[in-house]
């Protein structure tokens, strides 16, 4: 099923409306009980996550009535949604607030993400920064671009490959199991610098802009990665899972490396994970 630029614009308008009406009015204004733990202190959900997702879901049902809707909070209530992505003619996968802990703590490093998947293949990706009200967008085969609040666009391009000691990166090493966790943390010292912003939306924006060289993530929920991996690929980058297989929104375990090219992916895998 095709997903054209006009469809992307409709989905963009839906995310923007939800951000304006449900998410930003709650930023730094959450009421008592508006922040709750899911699995721990770094895995939170807020009223803004839930109300934002329900708004996006309802608007998508009107704009794309035949699409499967898979949101992070919806899947928390019905995990079977994840099993339907591969066979869906059109699936819209949404993270209403990526970087929920940042949002809950009042830090303006969070994003609204959506990916469109057709028969298991990601065909469109959107990342909205609701604070700056700007976008990173991609359509499969048509490139990736940044778009400002006034509609001006510019093409995106990944960083040029470099030697490991000069590369900067992003890593969610704290999600890795031992002994890989300790080994990777030690090996990250081989790079020029490595950061973690607790927000895949911001991190994929950084690598798509060429501001950092690589990312190494270890949690594969589709609302965290499907949009960003497509945007990164359309900027000329290369991504693959830690076992070398291509990324798919139907894969939910293991980790992923995104790099400027295949040679850099191999270098990162060998030097940081080996």
Secondary structure, 3 states (H helix, E strand, C coil): CCCCHHHHHHHHHHHHHHHHHHHHHHCCCCCCCCEEEEEECCEEEEHHHHHHHHHHHHHHHHHCCCCEEEEHHHHHHCHHHHHHCCCCCCEEEEEEEECHHHHHCCCCCCEEEEEEEECCEEEEEEEEECCCCEEEEEECCCEEEEECCCCCEEECCCCCCCCHHHCEEEECHHHCCCCHHHHHHHHHHHCCEEECCCCHHHHHHHHHCCCCCEEEECCCCHHHHHHHHHHHHHCCCEEEECCCCCCCCCCCCCCEEEECCHHHHHHHHHHHHC
